[in-house]
Amino acid sequence: MAQFKPLVFSGVQPTGNLHLGNYLGAIVKFVELQKTHECIYCVVDMHAITVQQDPEQLRSSIREVTAAFIACGIDPKTHIVFNQSQVAEHAELAWVFNCVARMGWLNRMTQFKEKAGKDRENVSVGLFAYPALMAADILVYRATHVPVGEDQKQHLELSRDIAQKFNNDFAASIEKYGHGDAFFPLPEPLIQGPATRVMSLRDGTKKMSKSDPSDNSRLNLTDSADTIAQKVRKAKTDPEALPSEIAGLAGRPEVDNLTGIYAALVDRSKEDVLREFGGGNFSTFKNALVDLAVAKLGPIGDEMKKIASDNAYLDSVLVDGGNRARAIAAPNMKAVKDILGFIS
Ligand code: AQP
């Protein structure tokens, strides 16, 4: 397999309040990777319209995610921050990938099954084809590493399958691009740490999600200290004490979830956290979790609110990032067209 320059790509949908799951599962890692890699972070607005969006709300959510990126510590000068729809090459390559991916592959995607539910006939074609667009988002930059939450693992595997099939199908015309037999890298998912799948505070078997109708199910990045305290204190637990060892978390999803959240926020292992709090009652642990969550999320929320009031600044970040992203995507797309046999 050819060598590719390490490049990180990931995206977040502008579909509502960013929450602790987005933060711990993805954004914390985005920030960390900036130290070692070139990074491209995208507000994936074209993914957002796979379900109906109010245009004014969408505009404001795009800016809100951008503000969240910056407030969490992403540097849009050193790295690239932009919204997907500015770079037409995402959609162009997605069409090519719609023709590479097989129906059977997409039919297996569990996120589509969950989101479509019983209403399969009425959901958009875009919701079904979403993983092909996601593959294009990554591969249009020939990105090699993709930090995501656990829920995106299957989509990442599909991106690798698409890259591999494209490389195989067009091997003969790929050779001249100087990467041996591969035009696209097989992107590596980066899914690590104690909170790769943060669960709802109300039901430890359900993912914490922007679209959960109960706001008490999640901690939003913009929640006030009082709201954080209220939500953590109301978070579902069970009548047993906290266990002292990991084995004691089995069959206790809510307790497991709160332990994982604490561990990720304080940057320690779950084992370590249980060693400290095991055997104690939940109110002590929850009080410590409130203090920790307020200390971590409070400054981010404050900074987000400050930046979010400056639309001109946020839009200038996105336009500048879009121009720099396009400069990478355009030659890659031109090469793809040539590989396919298109004349341009
Ligand atoms: N609960 C979670 N735990 C860990 N990681 C999570 N991510 C999302 N939820 C969790 C990760 O956050 C990144 C951005 O997600 P997204 O906005 O692109 O889409 P999503 O996964 O569909 O997010 P939601 O909150 O669940 O939105 P809705 O409710 O609209 O479906 C991704 O890396 C994701 O893995």
Boltz pocket constraint, residues with backbone or C-beta under 6 A from the ligand:
constraints:
  - pocket:
      binder: B
      contacts: [[A, 11], [A, 12], [A, 13], [A, 14], [A, 15], [A, 17], [A, 20], [A, 21], [A, 22], [A, 23], [A, 24], [A, 25], [A, 26], [A, 147], [A, 148], [A, 149], [A, 150], [A, 151], [A, 152], [A, 195], [A, 196], [A, 197], [A, 198], [A, 199], [A, 207], [A, 208], [A, 209], [A, 210], [A, 211], [A, 212]]
      max_distance: 6.0
